[in-house]
Amino acid sequence: MDNKATIWAIVPAAGIGTRMQADKPKQYLALGSGTVLSHSLQRLASHPAISGIIVALAEHDPWWPTIEQNYPCPIITTIGGSTRADSVLYGLQTLATQTEDAWALVHDAARPCLRHSDIDKMLSILLPHPVGGILGMPVSDTMKRVNVDGTIINTVSRDGLWRAATPQLFRATALQQALISAKEKGQQVTDEASAMELSGHQPLMVAGHADNIKITLPQDLALAEHYLQQQEKV
Ligand code: C5P
């Protein structure tokens, strides 16, 4: 393992999260003793391998100053973009002003239940890997392709199908190049791995815990709170 690796987290937190139907973006909704975002940041900041965190925020974000600001590692904010990929790209550009040759651990602001053991597992598997990779879970449901009126077209084999989650861990410069290349070619990417794939790399999938949920719908908050309480008991 590359024991001397410098690892910074990049947290895209510039989204609006319209599916929550809330008066503020989902990362600022209350969760336990804090907010979704403060839990996500705390999980990253308290991991000993993480040197610092870059958080990409929406321009004129009025909520950021209202949440917890004390974390056990440096936190640097930057302005995000109109897509998640742009927010990550601007985060990487900010990271380049801080350190050279770092690994970027990109993690959604909306995934507050990330376990340290999953970060440990990623680091031990991916730091020796030539490309890097992502945390995910194998698909367990039967998968259907459905048309716009809800009619089932067919059943899709779930063999080899995984759900992509975050963190996603890549060398910062390679990821920055891949995101720039995708942007220049007009290719839409919804995660970092897809940008790397489009640049010809072959990232690795690492099996993570299913409780690393992304807050998307209102009912996800109660589930996240339950998972956080369960994790405290372990
Ligand atoms: O909307 P979705 O759940 O896919 O967003 C995933 C993450 O990307 C969230 O943490 C969100 O705040 C972030 N995001 C961003 N900039 C955007 C859109 C989403 O940082 N323009």
Residues whose N, C-alpha, C, O or C-beta is under 5 A from the ligand:
A	BS01	C5P	P12 A13 A14 G15 A56 G80 G81 S82 T83 R84 S87 D108 A109 A110 I215
